[in-house]
């Protein structure tokens, strides 16, 4: 088994994982910043 292309139905779960990981990895950055980046991550980086 290898890495596969994500499915559109998985995007919200991927965003949740990215968001939670960002909070843990960068606890010194306000969580509102990460919330404000969700759409950019979804529209720009995930595709």
C-alpha positions as a Markdown table, in Angstrom:
| # | Residue | x | y | z |
|---|---|---|---|---|
| 1 | Unk | 0.0 | 0.0 | 0.0 |
| 2 | Unk | 1.3 | 3.5 | -0.8 |
| 3 | Unk | 0.2 | 7.1 | -0.8 |
| 4 | Unk | -2.9 | 7.7 | -2.9 |
| 5 | Unk | -4.6 | 10.8 | -4.1 |
| 6 | Unk | -7.2 | 12.1 | -1.6 |
| 7 | Unk | -10.9 | 12.0 | -2.3 |
| 8 | Unk | -13.1 | 15.1 | -2.1 |
| 9 | Unk | -15.1 | 13.6 | 0.7 |
| 10 | Unk | -11.9 | 13.3 | 2.8 |
| 11 | Unk | -11.1 | 17.0 | 2.6 |
| 12 | Unk | -12.9 | 18.0 | 5.9 |
| 13 | Unk | -11.2 | 15.2 | 7.8 |
| 14 | Unk | -7.8 | 16.2 | 6.4 |
| 15 | Unk | -8.5 | 19.8 | 7.4 |
| 16 | Unk | -9.3 | 18.6 | 11.0 |
| 17 | Unk | -6.1 | 16.7 | 11.1 |
| 18 | Unk | -4.0 | 19.6 | 9.8 |
| 19 | Unk | -5.7 | 22.0 | 12.2 |
| 20 | Unk | -5.2 | 19.8 | 15.3 |
| 21 | Unk | -1.6 | 19.1 | 14.3 |
| 22 | Unk | -0.9 | 22.8 | 13.8 |
| 23 | Unk | -2.3 | 23.6 | 17.3 |
| 24 | Unk | -0.1 | 20.9 | 18.9 |
| 25 | Unk | 3.0 | 21.7 | 16.9 |
| 26 | Unk | 2.7 | 25.5 | 17.2 |
| 27 | Unk | 1.1 | 26.0 | 20.6 |
| 28 | Unk | 2.7 | 29.4 | 20.8 |
| 29 | Unk | 0.6 | 30.7 | 17.9 |
| 30 | Unk | -3.0 | 31.8 | 18.7 |
| 31 | Unk | -5.5 | 29.2 | 17.5 |
| 32 | Unk | -7.5 | 31.9 | 15.8 |
| 33 | Unk | -4.7 | 32.2 | 13.3 |
| 34 | Unk | -5.0 | 28.6 | 12.4 |
| 35 | Unk | -8.8 | 28.9 | 12.1 |
| 36 | Unk | -8.3 | 31.8 | 9.7 |
| 37 | Unk | -6.1 | 29.6 | 7.5 |
| 38 | Unk | -8.5 | 26.7 | 6.9 |
| 39 | Unk | -10.0 | 28.0 | 3.7 |
| 40 | Unk | -6.6 | 28.8 | 2.2 |
| 41 | Unk | -5.3 | 25.3 | 3.1 |
| 42 | Unk | -8.4 | 23.7 | 1.6 |
| 43 | Unk | -8.4 | 25.8 | -1.6 |
| 44 | Unk | -4.7 | 26.4 | -2.2 |
| 45 | Unk | -2.6 | 23.7 | -0.6 |
| 46 | Unk | -4.7 | 20.6 | -0.4 |
| 47 | Unk | -5.5 | 20.4 | -4.2 |
